[in-house]
Amino acid sequence: MEQLVDVFLELEKCPLTKTGSLMASGLVGPFAQSHMFTSPSESIGPFDNLEKLLTSTLKHKIEMIEGGELSTLSVDNHLTHLWMLERIPDLVMHTKDTQFYIKHSDDKGDHILVDEHYNITGIIGWESASAESKPLALGSPCMMWPVGDYYDGSNQLSPEEVEFAQIFQRRGREDMAQMILQGRKCQRFFFSVGSVVSPQREELEALFQGLRKAFEGEYVESYSEWRTAAISQASKDPILEQLLQAERRI
C-alpha cells in the first residue's frame, strides 16, 4: 500500500486538460468504452470540464433507455438517471479540480505485479486507461472496497481504505486522504454513470439507495416509496408514460 501511494503520487504529477480516452498520438480523444458510443463510429468526448462530461454521459444513457437500447428495468433506470442528472450541480460544487489524471480501467487488483516480497514490479493493462477527474482516478481503487457491503448500499469504508488514507496523511497529503475518507459520494456517482444498467432489480435498488444516502444522509425513504413519488413527479413526462405502458404489458 505504501508503494501504491507512490504510484498515485507519481500519476498526480501528470495532469491532463481534458477527460476522455487516451489515443496512440498521446492526445486525449473521445471515450472508447462501448456504452459511450452514440453510433458505431462516433463516441462522446473529450471534455474540458466535469459538468459537461457527466451531463453528456447521462443524457446519452437516458436516450439509450428511451430508445429501447437499454431495455432492462427501463422505468427504474429512466427515473434514477433523471435523478442523477439533477444532482450534477451538487456534485460538481464539491469537485472543483479542472485537471484530469490517468485512471486504470480495471483496478480490482490483478493488474498489479509483485515479487515474493510483495514489492510492486509492474502495473499492467493500461490499454483501456482514460483521463478522469481526480476523485475517480486517484481515489481508493475498487480492490480495497468492501464489495459485498458496497453492493448492498452501505457507504462504510473498508479498513484497507482507511489505512490507505492514513498513509497519505503520514506523507503530509491530507487533501488526498480526505478525498478517500469522504469519497463515497463521488465514487458512487461515477460508478453509476460509468456502469451499464443493472439487470437485477434487487441490485439496482441497493446501489441506488447507497447513492442516495451518499447525497442525502443515511435516513432515506425506501426505494419503493421513492419510486412512487418519482413517477408522480414526472407524470407529464411522455417518455416515462411509454415506458410504464411497456412495463405493464410484461
N, C-alpha and C positions, 0 to 999 in steps of 0.2 A: 504493500500500500504506500510506503514511503517512496518507492520508485515510481509508482503510478502518479503520485503527486508531482514528481519531477517531470514526467511526461506531460501532464496537464499544464504545468507552468511553462514548459517549452512551447507547447502549442499556443499558449496565450501570447507569445512573442510574435506571432504571425497573423495579425488581424487582416481581415478582408473587408472590402467596402460593400459587397453585395452578398445576398443569400441565394443559393442555388446549387446545382451540381457542378463538380469540378470537371473541366474539359482538358483534353490532351494538350491544348495550347497553353495551359496554365491559367486560363481565364475562368471566371465563374459564369456558367450559362444556365439555361432552363433546367428544371428538375428532371432527373432521369427516372424517378420512381413511376411505376406503371399507373398508379391512381392519380398522378398529376397531369396526365396527357388529356388534352381536350380533343384530339384527333389522333389517328395513327402516326402522324408525323409532327405534331406540334404539342409542346408542353408549356406549362405556365412558368413564369420567371424569366430571368432573375429579378430580384427586387432590391431596392436600396434601403428599405426600412421594414420593420417587423409588422407594422399595421397593414401595409399593402400585401405582404405575404399571407398573413392569416385571413384577411378579408377575401382575397382572390381564391385561396385554397378552399375555404368554407363555402363560398358561393359556387365554386366548381362542383364540390361534393353534393351540394343541395340540388344543383342542376342534374347531376347523375341520378339522384334519388327520384326527382320529379320525372325524369325521362324513363325511368324503369331500369336503368343500367345497374343500379344498386337497389334491388327489389326486396331484400330480406328485411323484415321488420320496418318497412318503409315509413309508416306513420311515426313510429318512435324515433327513427333516425332523422326524419324531417324535423320533428319538434326539437330534438336535442341539438341538432346543428343550428337551428334558428336561435336557440338559447345561447350557444357558444358565440354566434355572430354578434349578439347583443353585448357580450362580455368582453369583447376585444378592447374597447377603450380602457376598461378597468385593468386588464392585464398589461397593456402597453404602458399605462401610467406608472407601473412598478417595474418596468423593464425598459429603461431609458438608453441602454447601450445601443449605439448605432453601428457598431462594428460586429463582424461575424467571424466565426472560427471553425476550423475543420472538425467535423463530427464523424466518428466511425459509425457505420450504418448498423452494426450488429455487435454491440458491446456486452454480450452475455458471458464473456469470459474465455471462450475457446479461441479468441483472436490473439491472446497473449501467450507468447512462448517463454518458457522458463527452463533453467537448468535444474540439476538435482538439489541445489541450494536455494531455489526459488528466486534466483536473480533473473530479472526480465532480460531476455536475449533478443527479443524482437516482437513487434506487433504487426500482424498480417491482416489481409483482407480489406485494404483501403480502396478497392476499385469502385465501390459504391459510396464513397465518402461525399459529404456535401458541406457547404458553408452554412452554418446555423447560428442562431442567437447564442449569446454566452451561456445563459442558464441551461440551454439544451445541450450545447457542445461540451461544456466543462462542468456540468452538474454531476451528481452521483451516477455512475454507469449502472445499467439495469442488472448487472451481475451482483450488485450489492443490495438490490431491492428485496424486501420480504414479499416475494412474488405472489404467494397464496393470499396473504393479507391484503396486498395491493389490489388484486382482482376481486376481493370481497368488499372493497370500498374503504378499507382502512388507510388513513394517512400517516400512521405511525412509522417513524423511521426505523430501519434495522440498526442493530449495534454496529455493523460494519460502516454504515453511512455516517453514524455519529463519530466513529473513530476516524474515518476519512476526513471529516470536518475538523476534528481536533488536530490532525497533522498539519492542516493548513494554518490553524491558529498558532501552532508552535513555530511555524515558519514566518509568522508575522503577517499572514494574509487573512485577516478577519473577514474581509469582503468575500473571499472565495468560500470561507467556512459558512458564512451566513447564507450564501447562495445555495448551499447544500442543506443546511438546517431549516431554511424557510422555503425550500424548493418545490414542495409538492404542488403548489398552485400552478406554477409554470409547467412543471413536469407533467402533470395530469392533462393540462390543456393541450400541450404539444403532442402528447401521446394520443389524445382523442382526435386531434386534427390530422395527424400523420398516419393513423392506422386505418385499415379497411373496416367497414362496418361489421359489428359483431353478429354472427349467425344465431347466437343463443340469447333468448330473452333474459334469462337469469344473469348472464354475464354482462349484457348491455346495461341492465338496471343497476347492478352493483357498481360497475365502473362509472356510470353517470352520477350515481349518488355520491361516490367518492369525489368526483369533480365538483359537485355542488357544495359538499362540505368544505372543500378547499377554498371556495369563494365565500360561502355564507356561514360557516361555522358548523359544528358537529350536529346541532339540533335542527334538522330539516324535516319537512313532512315526508311521508312515504312516497315512493316513486309513483304508485298508482294515483295518489292524491295529486301529485304534481302533474301527471299526465292528463288527468281530467280537467284541471284548471288550465293547462296549456292549450288543450283542444278548445275549451270555451273561449279563451282569449283570442285564439286565431280562427274563430268561427267564420269570418268573412274571407278567409284565405281559400281561393278556388282550388289551388293545388292540393291543399290538405283535404278538402272535401272529396276530391277524386281519389286520393289515397285511402281515405276512410271507406269510401264505397267499395274499392277493390278489396280492402281488408274484410268487409262484411261478407263478400262473396266467397271468401276462402272457407 
